[in-house]
Amino acid sequence: MNQVTLTERIKPKDSSEITDEFKKIAPRDQSNCCDGILKAKNFPGLEETSSELNDRIYRWTFIPRVMSAALWPIILIYSTYKIYLETTDSKFDLFHRTYPGIFTNVTGRGVDKFDHLWFVLSGDFFGKCYLWYGFYGGFARLIQIYMPQALPTFSMLLSFGFVSYLMGFRILAFFLLELVVFWIVQRLRSKLALWMTVVGYLYFMSHGYYEKLLLDENPSVITYYMFTVIGWIHARCISFYYDTWNRPNRSSLASLYTSAQFCFYFPLTVWGPLEYFERYEKYILLPSKFGKSTEVVKQELLRMIVKLGRFIFWALVNELLLHYVYFTYLSYHPVYLETINFWALIGILYWLGQFLQLKYLVLNGIPGVIAEADGLPMLPLPKCVACIHRFSNLWKSIDRGMYNWFIRYCYSPVLEIIARVDKTNGLQPEFQRILASLPAFLFVYTWHAWELRILIWASLNFFCVSAERIGGFLKNKINQKYNVAPAIWDVLIEPMVNIPFLTISCCSSGLFSSSIATGKVMAYRIPQGYQFIVIGWGYTHLGVLIDTWPKVREVVFRRSKSHHEN
């Protein structure tokens, strides 16, 4: 394919950040779309009238806030120890023999294999993928030097081989047929038709039709791979056709070929962060027309190896953790949870959420590093959930690729529709944003096979995110009328207001990572313990202190420094 044809086929449009797109869509409200419950706009004169009061509040409350925040890590260490003690009983001897792990000979303990995603990764995927990833990581560097234009096609063809090896040729053919179906549907020039196609595929997937059609048996591991790749293909097809919607050659065979290159980009085919097409086009397709020097490629290869070592280390930490803390196993036994020590119960809830972050760290980190060596910048990695006290921040931090996808293709288009319908500005911007976020939560429910526990989980999350938006709206109104010092919100009100949401977070963790029965146990046991107030106080104070640390540090240590100089 000559350069003119390639340029015409993937003619780039100006790439902008998601926040810039949102500003164009909703000029009436250009604040961050994920403002938390007490994160408000600035009002004229606020800083000038309350600056001294803010400084005094931050200084006077600094030590008590640090002490309150220190409660949370102490509680986590203690509750984790209580989980360990719960599993040292002799009744777990059979468990240790039944579920041996790679560290069993060292620890003398079995491994918690009840986290299905990690079981698939550590028990099957890692053992099958390392040679493929290693071959691609090295050979792709040679291609970038001597034949860079072949990298997208080489990556696609290698993905075909890897998918066939992992799941079988019949499933690969089904994936390719999906691309053709979306290519045909987009010729209707209806974005709604694209979404209906996705929903239709997800409906058939949730009823087991794909297993009957594509699998002679029903091995759970292959089913897990197949459902994951189907979901990725749906998301990438939506991304590809949205990002190329106004291009004249969108319906050409060349466009179909490019969509296949994008959907089967090897590092991210099965696992890895969800990227949208404009980023892939900007950092992989267009640069592939130009070669790289040997020196640059050597540096990128070395950087890739070092970063891979980091994520392999975390994979081993995860595996070792599951030899000592059986939080997933315990969460699948609601009867046991009804009588377990309260502090151990808190530890189980924490680790259900924290291990999700650790899984995504490895899940997105290893493929992301290999893609970064190709030229695709890594997205921000998942943040530690121990210091995230807002639901909106949790959604943004745990999987940035998925968050960007929802903002770009669900949230922003719906917000644009609302803005066109509400021409008189009758609906407050905060409530527009609440309505615009609803389709994203509904899609999460359909994405997870229409399960009832996911519906309840998504509803709880939607309620909490909406409550944060309403809280931000009320805070703005109060500030307009009473000009409350921002430090009062940060030090006193926000930590207290967020404590009840911690209960909902505990229940939702049990629902998402385990079962409805587990969520019910969490719902009635957590509020019963008087210790929960102390736990919530420490948890929210740590989150707020981390969020406000830059201005707290400036106020507290600036004063100390000035006294020292005097």
KELO-163253 format. One record per atom (N, C-alpha, C): residue in three letters; x, y, z. Coordinates in steps of 0.2 Angstrom, whole numbers, plus 5000, padded with zeros to 4 digits. Layout:
N
AlaXYZ...
//
This chain:
566
Met500449945000Met500050005000Met500450065000Asn500350114995Asn500850174995Asn500650225000Gln501050275001Gln500950325006Gln500350365005Val500150374999Val499550424997Val498950385000Thr498950324998Thr498350285000Thr498250275007Leu498850265011Leu498850265018Leu498650325021Thr498850385019Thr498650445022Thr497950465021Glu497650445015Glu496950455013Glu496550405018Arg496750345019Arg496350295023Arg496350315030Ile496850345033Ile496850355040Ile496950435041Lys496650475037Lys496750545037Lys496650565044Pro497050595048Pro496950615055Pro496550675056Lys496150675061Lys495850745063Lys496250765069Asp496150825071Asp496550855077Asp496350815083Ser496850785087Ser496650755093Ser496650795099Ser496150795103Ser496150835109Ser496050795115Glu496150825121Glu496050785127Glu495250785128Ile495050735132Ile494350725133Ile494050785137Thr494450815141Thr494150875145Thr494050925140Asp494450935135Asp494350985130Asp493750975126Glu493650905124Glu493050895120Glu492350905125Phe492450895131Phe491850905135Phe491750975136Lys492251025136Lys492151095136Lys491751115130Lys491851085124Lys491551105118Lys490851085118Ile490751025121Ile490050995122Ile489551035126Ala489851055132Ala489451085137Ala489851145140Pro489751205136Pro490151265137Pro489851295144Arg489151275145Arg488851305151Arg489151285157Asp489451225157Asp489751205164Asp490451165162Gln490951205163Gln491651185161Gln492051155167Ser491651145172Ser492051115178Ser492151035176Asn492551015180Asn492750935179Asn492150895180Cys492050855175Cys491450805175Cys491450755181Cys491950755185Cys491950705190Cys492150745197Asp491850805198Asp491950835204Asp491650795209Gly491950795215Gly491650755221Gly491150795225Ile490950765230Ile490350785234Ile490450855237Leu491050875238Leu491250935241Leu491750975237Lys491750965231Lys492251005227Lys491951055222Ala491951115224Ala491551165221Ala491951215217Lys491551255213Lys491851305209Lys492151365214Asn492551405211Asn492851465215Asn492351525214Phe492251555219Phe491851615218Phe492251685219Pro492051735216Pro492451795217Pro492451815224Gly493051835226Gly493151865233Gly493251815238Leu493151745237Leu493151695242Leu493751685245Glu494351685241Glu494951675244Glu495251735247Glu495051795245Glu495251855248Glu494951865255Thr494351845256Thr493951855262Thr494151795268Ser494351745265Ser494451685270Ser495151655270Ser495651695267Ser496251665267Ser496551655274Glu496551705278Glu496851695285Glu496451645289Leu495851645288Leu495451595292Leu495651525290Asn495751515283Asn495951455280Asn496551435283Asp497051475283Asp497751465285Asp497751435293Arg497351475297Arg497351455304Arg496951385305Ile496451375301Ile496151305302Ile496551255300Tyr496951265294Tyr497451215292Tyr497951195297Arg498251255300Arg498751245305Arg498551215312Trp497951235314Trp497751215321Trp497551145320Thr497251115314Thr496951055314Thr497451005311Phe498151025309Phe498550985306Phe498750915309Ile498950925316Ile499150865320Ile498550825321Pro497950845323Pro497350805324Pro497150765317Arg497250805312Arg497050765305Arg497550715303Val498150725305Val498650675303Val498550615308Met498450625314Met498250575319Met497650535316Ser497150565314Ser496550535312Ser496650495306Ala497050525301Ala497250485295Ala497650425296Ala498050425301Ala498550375303Ala498150315306Leu497450325308Leu497050265311Leu496950215305Trp496850245299Trp496650195294Trp497150145292Pro497850165291Pro498250105289Pro498350065295Ile498350085301Ile498350045307Ile497849995307Ile497250015306Ile496649975306Ile496749925300Leu497049945295Leu497149895289Leu497549835291Ile498149855294Ile498649805296Ile498349755302Tyr497949785306Tyr497649745311Tyr497149695309Ser496649725304Ser496149685301Ser496449635297Thr496949645293Thr497249595289Thr497549535293Tyr497849555299Tyr498149505304Tyr497549465306Lys496949495308Lys496449455310Lys496149405305Ile496149425298Ile496049375293Ile496449315293Tyr497149335294Tyr497649275294Tyr497449235300Leu497349255306Leu497149215312Leu496549175311Glu496049195307Glu495449155306Glu495649095302Thr496149095298Thr496349045293Thr496848995296Thr497049005302Thr497548965305Thr497248905309Asp496648905309Asp496248855313Asp496448785309Ser496348735313Ser496548665310Ser496048645304Lys495448675304Lys494948655299Lys495148685292Phe495648725292Phe495948745285Phe496548695283Asp496648645287Asp497148595284Asp497048565278Leu496348545277Leu496148515271Leu496248575265Phe496048635266Phe496148685261Phe496848695259His497348695263His498048695261His498248645257Arg497948585258Arg498148525254Arg497748525247Thr497148555247Thr496748545241Thr496948605236Tyr497248655238Tyr497348715234Tyr498048735235Pro498548695232Pro499248715233Pro499448775228Gly499848815229Gly500148865225Gly500848865224Ile501148915220Ile501848915219Ile502248925225Phe501948955230Phe502348975236Phe502148925242Thr501748875241Thr501548825246Thr502148795249Asn502648775246Asn503248735249Asn503648785253Val503548845252Val503948895256Val503448915262Thr502848935261Thr502448955266Thr502048905270Gly501948845267Gly501648785270Gly500848795270Arg500648845266Arg499948865266Arg499648855258Gly499048845258Gly498748835251Gly498648915249Val498348915243Val498248985239Val497548995238Asp497249055239Asp496549065238Asp496449075230Lys496149025227Lys496049025220Lys495249045218Phe494949075223Phe494249085222Phe494149155218Asp494649195217Asp494649255213Asp494749225206His494149225202His494149195196His494649225191Leu494649295190Leu495049325186Leu495849315187Trp496049315193Trp496749305195Trp496849235194Phe496449185195Phe496549115194Phe496649105186Val496249135182Val496349125175Val497049155173Leu497249215176Leu497849245174Leu498449205176Ser498549185183Ser499049155185Ser499049085184Gly498549045183Gly498448975182Gly498548955175Asp498349005170Asp498348985163Asp498649035158Phe498449095159Phe498649145154Phe499449165154Phe499749175160Phe500449195160Phe500849135158Gly500649075159Gly501049025156Gly501049015149Lys500549045146Lys500449035138Lys500649095135Cys500749155138Cys500849215134Cys501549235134Tyr501949215139Tyr502549245140Tyr503049245134Leu503049185130Leu503449175124Leu503149225119Trp502549225118Trp502249275113Trp502349345114Tyr502249365120Tyr502449435122Tyr503249445121Gly503649395123Gly504349405123Gly504549415115Phe504249375111Phe504449375104Phe504149435101Tyr503549465103Tyr503349525100Tyr503749585102Gly503949585109Gly504349635112Gly504949645108Gly505349595106Gly505949595103Gly505949605096Phe505449565092Phe505449575085Phe505149635083Ala504649665086Ala504349735085Ala504849785085Arg505349775089Arg505949835089Arg506349825083Leu506449765080Leu506749765073Leu506349795068Ile505749775068Ile505249805063Ile505249885063Gln505349915069Gln505349985069Gln505950015066Ile506449975066Ile507050005063Ile507149995055Tyr506949935053Tyr507049915046Tyr506449915042Met505849905045Met505249905041Met504649935045Pro504649995047Pro504150015052Pro503450015049Gln503350025043Gln502650025040Gln502249955041Ala502649905042Ala502349835043Ala502149825050Leu502249865055Leu502149855062Leu501349835063Pro500949885061Pro500249865062Pro499949805060Thr500149785053Thr499949725050Thr500349665054Phe500949665056Phe501249615059Phe500949605066Ser500749655069Ser500449655076Ser499749615075Met499349635070Met498749605069Met498749525067Leu499249505063Leu499349435061Leu499549395067Leu500049425071Leu500249385077Leu499649375082Ser499149425082Ser498549425086Ser498149365084Phe498049355077Phe497749305074Phe497949235077Gly498649225076Gly498949165079Gly498849155086Phe498949205090Phe498849205097Phe498149185099Val497649215096Val496949195098Val496849125096Ser497049105090Ser496949035088Ser497248985093Tyr497849005095Tyr498248965100Tyr497848955107Leu497549015109Leu497249025115Leu496548995115Met496149005110Met495448985110Met495248945104Gly495648935099Gly495448895093Gly495248945087Phe495348915081Phe495248945075Phe494448965074Arg494048925077Arg493348935076Arg493149005079Ile493349015085Ile493249075089Ile493549135086Leu494149125083Leu494449185079Leu494049205073Ala493749155070Ala493349165064Ala492749205066Phe492449185072Phe491849225075Phe492049295076Phe492649305079Phe492849375080Phe492949415074Leu493149385069Leu493249425062Leu492549435059Leu492149395060Leu491449405058Leu491149465062Glu491249475068Glu491049525072Glu491249595068Leu491849595066Leu492149655063Leu491749675057Val491549615053Val491149625047Val490449655048Val490149625054Val489449645055Val489449715057Phe489949745061Phe489949815063Phe490049855057Trp490549835052Trp490649865046Trp490049875042Ile489649825042Ile488949825038Ile488449875042Val488449865048Val487949905052Val488149985051Gln488750005052Gln488950075051Gln488750105045Arg488650065040Arg488450095033Arg487750115033Leu487350105039Leu486650125040Leu486750205042Arg487350225044Arg487450295046Arg487050305052Ser486950255057Ser486550265063Ser487050245069Lys487150295073Lys487550275079Lys487150225084Leu486450245084Leu486050205088Leu486050125085Ala486150115079Ala486150045076Ala486750015079Leu487350055079Leu487950025082Leu487849995089Trp487550045093Trp487450025100Trp486949965101Met486449965097Met485949905097Met486249845095Thr486749845090Thr487149785089Thr487549765095Val487849805098Val488249785104Val487749755109Val487249785111Val486749765116Val486549695114Gly486349685107Gly486149615105Gly486649565106Tyr487349575104Tyr487849535105Tyr487949515113Leu487849565117Leu487949555124Leu487349515127Tyr486749525124Tyr486149485126Tyr486249405125Phe486449395118Phe486549325117Phe487149295121Met487649335122Met488249305126Met487949295133Ser487549335136Ser487349315143Ser486849255143His486549235138His486149175138His486549115136Gly487149115135Gly487549055133Gly487549025126Tyr487249065122Tyr487249045115Tyr487949035111Tyr488449085113Tyr489049075110Tyr489449015112Glu489348995119Glu489648925121Glu489348865117Lys488748865116Lys488448815112Lys488648815105Leu488748875102Leu488948875095Leu489648865094Leu490048885098Leu490848895097Leu491248835101Leu490948815106Leu491348765110Leu491048695110Asp491448645109Asp491148575110Asp491048565117Glu491448585121Glu491348575129Glu491248645131Asn491248655138Asn491248725141Asn491748735146Pro492348735144Pro492948755148Pro492948825150Ser492948835157Ser492848905160Ser493348955157Val493948925157Val494548975155Val494448995148Ile494248955143Ile494148975136Ile493549025136Thr493049005140Thr492449055140Thr492649125142Tyr493049125147Tyr493249185150Tyr493649225145Tyr494149195142Tyr494449235136Tyr494049255131Met493549215129Met493149235123Met492649295125Phe492349295131Phe491949345133Phe492349415134Thr492949405136Thr493349465137Thr493549495130Val493749455125Val493949485119Val493249505115Ile492749475116Ile492049495113Ile491949565115Gly491949575122Gly491849645125Gly492349695122Trp493049675122Trp493449725119Trp493349745112Ile493149695108Ile492949705101Ile492349755100His491849745104His491349785104His491549865106Ala491949865111Ala492149935113Ala492549965108Arg493049935105Arg493449955100Arg493049975093Cys492549935091Cys492149955085Cys491850015087Ile491550025092Ile491150085094Ile491650145093Ser492250135096Ser492750185096Ser492950205089Phe493150155085Phe493350165078Phe492850205074Tyr492250185074Tyr491750215070Tyr491450275072Tyr491550295079Tyr491350355081Tyr491950405079Asp492550385080Asp493150425078Asp493250435071Thr492950395067Thr493050405059Thr492350415056Trp491850445060Trp491150445058Trp491150495052Asn491450545052Asn491450605046Asn491950595041Arg492250535041Arg492750525036Arg492450495029Pro492650525024Pro492250495017Pro492450425016Asn492950395018Asn493150325016Asn492950275022Arg492450295027Arg492350255032Arg492050195031Ser491650185025Ser491350125023Ser491750085018Ser492350105017Ser492750065012Ser493050005015Leu493349955011Leu493649895013Leu494349915017Ala494649975015Ala495249995018Ala495050015026Ser494450045027Ser494250055033Ser494149995037Leu493849945034Leu493749875038Leu494449845040Tyr494949855035Tyr495649825037Tyr495949865043Thr495849935043Thr496149975048Thr495749955055Ser495149945055Ser494749925061Ser495049855063Ala495249815059Ala495449745061Ala496149755064Gln496549805061Gln497249815064Gln497149845071Phe496649885072Phe496549925079Phe496249865084Cys495749835082Cys495449785087Cys495949725088Phe496449705084Phe496849655085Phe497549675086Tyr497649735089Tyr498349765090Tyr498649715096Phe499149685095Phe499349625099Phe499449635106Pro499749685108Pro499849695116Pro499149695119Leu498649725116Leu498049745120Leu497449695117Thr497649645114Thr497049605111Thr496649575116Val496949535121Val496549505126Val496549545133Trp497049565135Trp497049605141Trp497349675140Gly497349715145Gly497749785144Gly497149835144Pro497449895145Pro496949955145Pro496549965139Leu495949985139Leu495549995133Leu495750065130Glu496050065124Glu496250125121Glu495650145116Tyr495650215114Tyr495150235109Tyr495550245103Phe495250245097Phe495550235090Phe496050295089Glu495850355091Glu496250415089Glu496950415092Arg496950385098Arg497650375101Arg498050325098Tyr497750265096Tyr498050215092Tyr498250245085Glu497850285082Glu498050315076Glu498650365076Lys498650405081Lys499150455082Lys499850425084Tyr499850375088Tyr500450345091Tyr500750285088Ile500250245084Ile500450185081Ile500450185073Leu499850205071Leu499750205063Leu500150255060Leu500050315062Leu500450375058Leu501250365059Pro501450355065Pro502250355066Pro502550295062Ser502050245061Ser502350185058Ser502650195051Lys502550255048Lys502750275041Lys503550295042Phe503750305048Phe504450325049Phe504850275053Gly505450265052Gly505850215056Gly506150255062Lys506450215066Lys506750235072Lys507550215072Ser507950255075Ser508650245075Ser508750185080Thr509350155079Thr509450095083Thr509550115090Glu509850175091Glu509950195098Glu509350205102Val508850235098Val508250255102Val507850185103Val507850135099Val507550075100Val507850035105Lys508550035106Lys508850005112Lys508650035118Gln508550105119Gln508350135125Gln507650115127Glu507250115121Glu506550095123Glu506450015125Leu506849975122Leu506949905124Leu507149895131Leu507649935133Leu507849925140Leu507349955145Arg507050005143Arg506550035147Arg505949985148Met505749955143Met505249905143Met505449845148Ile506049825147Ile506249765151Ile506249785159Val506449845160Val506449865167Val505749875170Lys505249905166Lys504549915168Lys504249845169Leu504349795164Leu504049735165Leu504249695171Gly504949705173Gly505149685180Gly504749705185Arg504549775185Arg504149805190Arg503449765191Phe503149755185Phe502449725185Phe502449655187Ile503049615185Ile503149545187Ile503149545194Phe503549585197Phe503649595204Phe502949595208Trp502549635205Trp501849645208Trp501449585207Ala501549545202Ala501149485201Ala501349435206Leu502049435207Leu502249385213Leu501949405220Val501949475221Val501649495227Val500949475228Asn500549485222Asn499849465222Asn499749385224Glu500249345221Glu500149275222Glu500349255229Leu500849295232Leu501049275239Leu500549305244Leu500249355242Leu499649385247Leu499149325247Leu498949295242Leu498449245242Leu498649185246His499249175247His499449115252His499349135259Tyr499249195261Tyr499149215268Tyr498449245270Val498149275265Val497549315266Val496949285262Tyr496549245264Tyr496049215260Tyr495349255260Phe495449315258Phe494849355258Phe494349335253Thr494549315247Thr494049295242Thr493649235244Tyr494049185247Tyr493749125249Tyr493249135254Leu493449175259Leu492949185265Leu492349225262Ser492449275257Ser491849315255Ser491349265251Tyr491549205249Tyr491049165246Tyr490749115251His490749135257His490449085262His490049135267Pro489449155265Pro489149205269Pro488949185276Val488849115277Val488649095283Val489249105288Tyr489849095285Tyr490449105289Tyr490549175291Leu490349225286Leu490449295287Leu490049315293Glu489449285294Glu488949305299Glu489249305306Thr489749255307Thr490049245314Thr490849265314Ile491049285309Ile491849305309Ile491949365313Asn492549375316Asn492749435319Asn492649495315Phe492349545319Phe492149605315Phe492749635312Trp493349635315Trp493949675312Trp494149625306Ala494049565306Ala494249525300Ala493749535295Leu493149545296Leu492649565291Leu492849635288Ile493049685291Ile493349745288Ile493849735284Gly494349685286Gly494949675282Gly494749635275Ile494249595276Ile493949555269Ile493649615265Leu493349655267Leu493049705263Leu493549755260Tyr494049765264Tyr494549815261Tyr494949775255Trp495149715257Trp495549675252Trp495149655246Leu494549645246Leu494149635240Leu494249695235Gly494249755238Gly494349815233Gly495049825232Gln495449815237Gln496249825235Gln496449775230Phe496249715231Phe496549665226Phe496249675219Leu495749715218Leu495449735212Leu495949775208Gln496249825213Gln496749875210Gln497349835208Leu497549795213Leu498249755211Leu498149715205Lys497549685204Lys497449645198Lys497549685192Tyr497249745192Tyr497249785186Tyr497949815185Leu498249825190Leu498949855190Leu499349805185Val499349745186Val499649695182Val499349685176Leu498649675176Leu498249665170Leu498349715164Asn498449785167Asn498549835162Asn499249855161Gly499649845166Gly500349865166Gly500749825161Ile500749755161Ile501149715157Ile501049735149Pro500349725147Pro500249745140Pro500349815139Gly500249865144Gly500349935143Gly501049955141Val501549915145Val502249925144Val502449905137Ile502249855135Ile502449825128Ile502149875123Ala501549905124Ala501249945119Ala501650015119Glu501850035125Glu502250095126Glu502950095122Ala503250035122Ala503850025118Ala503650035110Asp503050015108Asp502850035101Asp502750105100Gly502650145105Gly502550215104Gly501850245108Leu501450195110Leu500850215113Leu500950235121Pro500850295123Pro500950315130Pro500550275134Met500850255140Met500450215145Met499950265148Leu499350245150Leu498850275153Leu499050275161Pro498750325165Pro498850315172Pro498650255175Leu499050225179Leu498950155182Leu498450165188Pro498150115190Pro497650115195Pro497950145201Lys497550185205Lys497850205211Lys497550165217Cys497950165223Cys497750125228Cys497150145231Val496650105232Val495950115234Val495950135242Ala496450125245Ala496450145252Ala496450215254Cys496650255249Cys496550325250Cys496150365245Ile495650325242Ile495150355238Ile494450355241His494250415243His493550415247His492950435243Arg493050455237Arg492450475233Arg492350415227Phe491750405226Phe491550355221Phe491750385214Ser491650445213Ser491850475206Ser492650465205Asn493050475210Asn493750465209Asn493950395209Leu493550355212Leu493650275211Leu493550255204Trp493050275201Trp492850255194Trp493350285190Lys493650345191Lys494150375186Lys494850335187Ser494950315193Ser495650295195Ser495750215194Ile495250175195Ile495350105195Ile495550075188Asp495250105182Asp495350085175Asp495250145171Arg495850185170Arg495750245166Arg495550235159Gly495750185156Gly495550175149Gly494850165148Met494550125153Met493750115153Met493450175154Tyr493750215159Tyr493450285161Tyr493450325155Asn493950335151Asn494050375145Asn493550355140Trp493450295139Trp492950265134Trp492250285136Phe492050275142Phe491350295145Phe491250375144Ile491750415145Ile491650485145Ile491650505137Arg492050475133Arg492050495126Arg491450465122Tyr491150405123Tyr490650375119Tyr490050365122Cys489950375129Cys489350375132Cys489150435135Tyr489550465140Tyr489350525144Tyr489350585140Ser489850595136Ser489850665132Ser489350665127Pro489250615123Pro488650615118Pro487950625121Val487850595126Val487150605130Val487150675133Leu487650695135Leu487650765138Leu487550815132Glu487850805126Glu487650845120Glu486950845118Ile486650785119Ile485950775117Ile485550815122Ile485650815128Ile485350845134Ile485350925132Ala485950945131Ala486051015129Ala485651045124Arg485651005118Arg485251025113Arg484451025114Val484250975118Val483550975120Val483351035125Asp483751045130Asp483651095135Asp483951155133Lys483651185128Lys483951255125Lys483851315130Thr483351305135Thr483251365139Thr483651355146Asn484051315146Asn484451305152Asn484051295158Gly483451255157Gly483051245163Gly483351195168Leu483751155166Leu484051095170Leu484751115172Gln484851115179Gln485451135181Gln486051095178Pro486651115177Pro487151075174Pro487351015178Glu487251015185Glu487450955189Glu486950905188Phe486250925187Phe485750875185Phe485850845178Gln486050885174Gln486250865167Gln486750805167Arg487250825171Arg487850775172Arg487550705175Ile487150715179Ile486850655183Ile486450605177Leu486050645173Leu485650605168Leu486150575163Ala486650615161Ala487150595156Ala487550535159Ser487650525165Ser488050465168Ser487650405168Leu486950405168Leu486550345169Leu486650295163Pro486750315157Pro486850265152Pro487550225153Ala488050255156Ala488650225157Ala488550165162Phe488150175167Phe488050125172Phe487650065170Leu487150085165Leu486750035162Leu487149995158Phe487650025154Phe488049985150Phe488449935154Val488749955160Val489149915164Val488749855166Tyr488049865167Tyr487649805169Tyr487549755163Thr487449785157Thr487349735151Thr488049705150Trp488649745151Trp489249715149Trp489449655153His489149655160His489249595164His488749545164Ala488449535158Ala488049475157Ala487349485160Trp487149545161Trp486449555164Trp486349525171Glu486849525175Glu486749485181Glu486449535186Leu486049505191Leu485649545196Leu486149575201Arg486649545203Arg487049575208Arg487449635205Ile487549635198Ile487949685195Ile487449745194Leu486749735193Leu486249785193Leu486249825199Ile486249785205Ile486149815211Ile486849855212Trp487449825211Trp488049855212Trp488049925208Ala487849925201Ala487849985197Ala487350035200Ser486850015202Ser486350055205Ser486550095211Leu486950055215Leu487250085221Leu487750135219Asn488150125214Asn488650165212Asn488350225209Phe487850215205Phe487550275202Phe487250325207Phe486950295212Phe486650335218Phe487250375221Cys487750345223Cys488350375226Cys488650435222Val488750415216Val489050465211Val488550525210Ser487850515210Ser487350565209Ser487350605216Ala487450575221Ala487450605228Ala488050655228Glu488550635226Glu489150675226Glu489050745221Arg488750735216Arg488550785211Arg488050835215Ile487550805218Ile487050845221Ile487450885227Gly487850845231Gly488250885236Gly488650935234Gly488950925228Gly489350985225Gly488951045223Phe488351025221Phe487851085219Phe487651125225Leu487451085231Leu487251115237Leu487851155240Lys488451135240Lys488951165242Lys489051235239Asn488951235232Asn489051295228Asn488551345231Lys487951325232Lys487351365234Lys487551395241Ile487751355245Ile487951375252Ile488551425252Asn489051415248Asn489551455247Asn489351525244Gln488951525240Gln488651585237Gln488351635242Lys487951595247Lys487551635251Lys487951655258Tyr488351605260Tyr488751615267Tyr489451625266Asn489751615260Asn490451625259Asn490851585264Val490751515265Val491051475270Val491751465268Ala492251465273Ala492951455272Ala493051385269Pro493451375263Pro493551305260Pro493851255265Ala494251285270Ala494551235275Ala494051205279Ile493451235281Ile492951205285Ile492651145281Trp492551155275Trp492351095271Trp492851035271Asp493451055270Asp493951005269Asp494150965276Val494151005282Val494350975288Val493750945292Leu493150975291Leu492550945295Leu492050915291Ile491750945286Ile491150925283Ile491250865279Glu491750875274Glu491850815269Glu491950755273Pro492450745278Pro492550685281Pro491950655284Met491550695287Met490950675291Met490350645286Val490250685280Val489750675275Val489950605272Asn490550595271Asn490750535267Asn490750465271Ile490650475277Ile490650405281Ile490050365280Pro489450385279Pro488950345277Pro489050305270Phe489350345266Phe489550315259Phe490050255260Leu490350255265Leu490850195266Leu490450135267Thr489850135270Thr489450075271Thr489250055264Ile489050095260Ile488750075253Ile489350045249Ser489950075250Ser490550055247Ser490749975249Cys490649965256Cys490749895258Cys490249845255Cys489649865255Cys489149825252Cys489249815244Ser489449865241Ser489549855234Ser490149815232Ser490649815236Ser491249775236Ser491049705236Gly490649685241Gly490449615242Gly490049595236Leu489649635233Leu489149625227Leu489649605221Phe490049655220Phe490449645214Phe490949595214Ser491249575219Ser491749525220Ser491549465222Ser490949455224Ser490649395227Ser489949375225Ser489449395229Ser488749375228Ser488349415232Ile487649415230Ile487149445233Ile487149435241Ala487149365242Ala487149345249Ala487749375253Thr488249385250Thr488849415254Thr488649495255Gly488449525250Gly488249595251Gly487749605256Lys487249555257Lys486749565262Lys487049555269Val487549515270Val487849505276Val488249575278Met488549595273Met488949665274Met488449715276Ala487849715273Ala487449775274Ala487149775281Tyr487049715284Tyr486849715291Tyr487349715297Arg487949685295Arg488449675300Arg488849745301Ile489049775295Ile489449835296Ile489249885300Pro488549905299Pro488349965304Pro488249945311Gln488249875313Gln488149855319Gln488749875324Gly489349875321Gly489949885325Gly490049955327Tyr490149975333Tyr490250045335Tyr490950065332Gln491350015331Gln492050035328Gln491950065321Phe491450055318Phe491350075311Phe491450155311Ile491250185316Ile491250265316Ile492050275316Val492450245320Val493150255320Val493450245313Ile493250185311Ile493550165304Ile493350215299Gly492750235298Gly492550285293Gly492850355294Trp492950375301Trp493350435302Trp494050435300Gly494350375301Gly495050375299Gly495150365291Tyr494650335288Tyr494750315281Tyr494550385277Thr494050425279Thr493850485275Thr494350535277His494650535283His495150595284His495850575280Leu495950515279Leu496550505275Leu496450525268Gly495850505265Gly495750525258Gly495750605257Val495350635262Val495350715261Val496050745262Leu496450715267Leu497050745268Leu497550735262Ile497550685259Ile497950675253Ile497650715247Asp497050725247Asp496750775241Asp496950845243Thr496950865249Thr497150935251Thr497850945253Trp498250895252Trp498950895255Trp499350955252Pro499350965245Pro499751025243Pro499651095246Lys498951105247Lys498851175251Lys498951165258Val498851115261Val499051105268Val499751105269Arg500151075265Arg500851075266Arg501151155265Glu500851185260Glu501051255259Glu500951295265Val500351295268Val500151335274Val500551315280Val500651255282Val500951235288Val501651235288Phe501951215282Phe502751215282Phe503051285280Arg502551315276Arg502851385275Arg502851425281Arg502451425285Arg502451455292Arg503051435296Ser503151365296Ser503751345300Ser504351365297Lys504451375291Lys505051395287Lys505151465289Ser504651505289Ser504751575290Ser504951595297His504651555302His504851555309His505651545310His505851485306His506551465307His506951515304Glu506751555298Glu507151605295Glu507251665300Asn506651685303Asn506751735308Asn507151725314
//
